[in-house]
Amino acid sequence: MIRRRFRLDPSQIPIKQHFAEYAAKLGKQARVRSLATGPWQLLGMLEAFQFDGVEVVSGHNSAMEYERAPNAQPNAQPVIAVSCCFEGQLAMNYNLESPVVSRPGQMVVSNADSRAQIVAESPARWTILYFHSTSMLTARLLTEAFPALEVAISKELWNWFAGSVEQLRSLLQRDDYASAATLLKVIEVVVDQLAVPQVTALRPIDEDRMLAVQAFVDQHAKDPDLGVNLLCKRFHMSRATLYRHMAPFGGVKRYLQNRRLSMAFDEMRRALNKDDSYYRTLALAFQFRSLPDFCQRYRQQFGVDPMVLLRATGEELAGAEDGTSTIIKFDGDMSATLPS
């Protein structure tokens, strides 16, 4: 397992060298230009961690313009970037025709293989999460013509999200990889649940047959009759056509299971005052044989026990309600990494 990291500590670098040191860390396809009126500065630690197919990059810096060329050899599965700005804002433009803004209360989910231009007109503090291998449905919905999406979220959920990202950085700084991986899965699931409805709203389902199928599946996920026959009948297509359309999602059976897993987990997460009997009822409602069957399939698909995530999320939300820290607390070992 590859685990890498780097760190630029501004207290250890003369201010006049900040920009050069930062620029030296960029990839071959990227360039950066200072927009600061005075000396460009790293206003806080620049850190990057890479592990288990994920990169976490955080910075706090003066105004700048960043450009990155499109990936000349894009991956079979796109790299998905989740950009979060906690102070200031990042004006982002993908493929020269998809402008979006990352700012407090609004993240950006994008295809990181696309051409990108990012402008911070004033100092900005930010974190970007890169998922090189993800089960997010959003990854399949972003395209060359639709490479980026703004995801606005409520103040309460933003506070949770910001606290979770800070906790993630803290875990990585302590080399606590196991806990970081668990926390990243919580973040990944929440981001996907927030982003998918907004993608669907921006791309009307009557313009894309598969978005119509996906919307139907989500609306009828608890229906025991949901399957190949019902989908073929509802959308007037042959089994061969349905199989061909669903092949990029791993096939009909896998897609239905993944959506039921994600939706069941999300309902459980939203009802954290319930006990195991309620979780069992939900598992059965989403057509799993039992709660253990749901947990086993979730572990097989996402690599983590959903009960661990639910307990962690429950502790976090309980703390948020009584006005205490919104940071999730995890036990165990974890690790850190570095981006390319």
C-alpha positions, 0 to 999 in steps of 0.5 A, spaced: 500 500 500 502 506 497 502 512 502 506 518 501 505 525 504 509 532 503 508 539 507 510 546 506 511 550 513 511 557 511 514 558 518 520 555 515 521 558 508 523 566 507 516 569 505 520 571 498 521 564 497 513 562 498 511 562 491 517 558 488 516 553 493 509 552 492 510 552 484 515 547 485 510 542 488 505 542 482 505 537 476 507 538 469 501 539 466 499 545 471 501 552 472 500 558 477 500 565 477 500 570 483 494 575 484 497 578 490 498 586 491 504 584 495 509 578 496 505 572 495 504 568 501 503 561 504 498 563 510 498 556 513 501 549 512 500 546 505 499 539 506 498 533 501 496 526 503 496 520 498 493 513 500 488 507 498 486 511 492 485 518 495 489 524 495 487 530 500 490 536 499 490 543 504 492 550 503 491 557 505 494 562 501 494 569 498 490 570 491 492 566 485 490 563 479 491 556 477 491 552 471 491 545 469 491 541 462 486 536 461 489 529 463 491 526 456 490 519 458 484 519 462 483 513 467 477 508 465 474 511 472 474 518 472 478 522 478 473 525 482 475 532 486 471 535 492 473 542 493 471 545 499 473 553 501 473 555 508 475 562 507 474 566 501 472 563 495 475 559 489 472 561 482 473 555 478 472 553 470 472 546 467 473 545 460 472 553 459 465 552 459 463 550 466 464 556 471 462 554 478 464 557 485 467 553 492 465 557 498 463 556 505 456 553 505 458 550 497 462 545 495 464 543 488 464 536 485 468 535 479 471 531 474 479 532 475 481 529 469 478 535 465 481 542 464 481 546 470 482 554 471 481 556 479 482 563 481 482 566 488 481 573 488 483 574 495 486 569 500 483 562 501 483 556 505 481 550 502 481 542 502 480 538 496 479 531 496 481 527 490 477 520 489 481 515 484 477 509 485 470 511 488 463 508 488 459 515 487 454 515 482 456 522 481 462 519 478 458 516 472 453 522 471 459 527 470 461 528 463 466 532 458 460 536 457 458 537 464 464 536 468 463 540 475 457 541 479 456 546 485 453 543 491 450 548 496 448 545 503 445 547 509 449 551 515 448 545 520 451 540 515 456 545 512 459 545 520 459 538 520 462 537 513 468 542 515 469 539 522 469 532 518 475 535 514 479 538 519 478 531 523 480 528 517 487 532 516 488 531 524 488 523 523 492 524 517 497 528 521 497 522 526 498 517 521 491 514 523 490 511 516 484 506 519 480 512 522 481 516 516 479 511 511 472 510 515 471 518 516 472 518 508 467 513 507 462 517 511 464 524 507 464 520 500 457 517 502 454 524 504 457 528 498 454 523 493 447 523 497 447 531 496 450 531 489 446 526 485 439 530 486 442 536 484 445 533 477 438 530 476 435 537 477 440 540 472 439 535 467 432 533 466 431 526 465 427 526 459 433 528 455 437 522 458 434 515 458 439 513 463 437 518 468 430 517 467 432 509 469 436 512 475 430 516 478 425 511 477 430 506 481 431 511 487 423 512 487 422 505 487 428 502 491 423 499 496 419 495 491 420 488 491 418 487 484 424 492 482 428 489 477 430 487 469 422 486 467 419 492 471 425 496 468 424 494 461 416 494 461 416 501 464 421 504 459 419 500 453 426 497 452 429 490 450 433 486 456 439 487 451 438 494 451 437 495 458 443 491 459 448 495 454 445 501 458 447 499 465 454 495 463 458 502 465 454 501 472 456 494 473 450 491 470 443 491 473 443 487 479 449 490 481 447 497 480 440 496 484 444 493 490 448 499 490 443 504 490 439 500 495 445 500 500 446 507 499 439 509 500 438 504 506 444 507 509 442 514 508 435 513 511 439 510 517 444 516 518 438 520 518 434 517 523 440 516 528 435 516 534 433 509 532 435 503 535 437 496 531 430 494 531 429 500 526 435 498 522 432 491 521 426 494 519 429 499 514 434 493 511 428 489 510 424 495 507 430 495 502 429 488 500 435 485 504 434 479 507 436 481 514 440 487 517 446 482 518 445 481 510 445 488 509 451 489 513 455 484 509 453 486 502 455 494 505 462 491 507 463 487 501 461 493 496 464 499 500 470 496 505 467 498 511 462 496 516 456 501 516 454 500 523 461 503 525 459 509 520 452 510 523 455 510 530 461 515 529 455 519 525 451 518 531 456 521 536 457 527 531 450 529 530 449 528 538 455 533 539 452 538 534 445 538 537 448 540 544 452 546 541 459 542 542 464 540 537 462 538 530 468 534 529 467 526 529 471 522 534 474 515 531 478 510 535 484 506 531 490 507 527 490 511 521 495 514 515 496 519 511 498 521 504 501 525 498 498 528 492 501 527 485 
